[in-house]
Amino acid sequence: MAKALIGYLGGPAPDQLRETARLRQRIADLESEVMRLKVENDGLLKTLSESVAKSVEHASAELSATVA
């Protein structure tokens, strides 16, 4: 009986298949965007870290010069 019902229903409608394909593409696009943003964020964090390290070195050198 179940096979008869499935055959009767005919499976997913063409508009459902198109919507599924569209949603899968949207998911792939969003995953790509997340990866791009992660790479960009990693670069920004590296730049910030380097900047902070230089600032600390500079402040340490100035402190050493004023103490000596």
C-alpha positions as MATLAB code, in Angstrom:
seq = 'MAKALIGYLGGPAPDQLRETARLRQRIADLESEVMRLKVENDGLLKTLSESVAKSVEHASAELSATVA';
ca = [
       0.000    0.000    0.000;
       2.825    2.413    0.818;
       4.385    1.839   -2.604;
       1.054    2.536   -4.201;
       0.742    5.829   -2.315;
       4.263    6.923   -3.256;
       3.574    6.117   -6.879;
       0.321    7.992   -6.673;
       1.925   11.097   -5.186;
       4.619   11.125   -7.849;
       7.477   12.397   -5.677;
       8.518   16.016   -5.177;
       7.038   18.673   -7.397;
       9.305   20.538   -9.846;
       8.970   23.763   -7.863;
      10.103   21.925   -4.714;
      13.154   20.598   -6.591;
      14.013   24.098   -7.830;
      13.614   25.533   -4.336;
      15.813   22.790   -2.874;
      18.512   23.494   -5.474;
      18.267   27.236   -4.798;
      18.575   26.722   -1.047;
      21.550   24.382   -1.456;
      23.283   27.008   -3.601;
      22.502   29.676   -1.004;
      24.031   27.477    1.706;
      27.162   26.973   -0.402;
      27.396   30.736   -0.992;
      27.036   31.464    2.724;
      29.662   28.853    3.620;
      32.055   30.501    1.155;
      31.337   33.890    2.695;
      32.030   32.535    6.183;
      35.381   31.147    5.029;
      36.282   34.460    3.359;
      35.414   36.364    6.519;
      37.448   33.957    8.666;
      40.496   34.509    6.465;
      39.979   38.280    6.558;
      39.531   38.183   10.334;
      42.715   36.146   10.791;
      44.617   38.735    8.753;
      43.201   41.587   10.802;
      44.067   39.836   14.057;
      47.633   39.282   12.859;
      47.975   42.955   11.901;
      46.562   44.044   15.252;
      48.851   41.709   17.151;
      51.900   43.035   15.292;
      50.810   46.609   15.943;
      50.354   45.978   19.659;
      53.733   44.231   19.858;
      55.435   47.235   18.198;
      53.651   49.636   20.543;
      54.753   47.640   23.575;
      58.347   47.543   22.313;
      58.280   51.293   21.674;
      56.812   52.045   25.102;
      59.322   49.741   26.757;
      62.221   51.435   24.946;
      60.955   54.882   25.979;
      60.553   53.757   29.589;
      64.062   52.308   29.593;
      65.476   55.558   28.144;
      63.777   57.746   30.760;
      64.830   55.503   33.663;
      68.491   55.293   32.586;
];
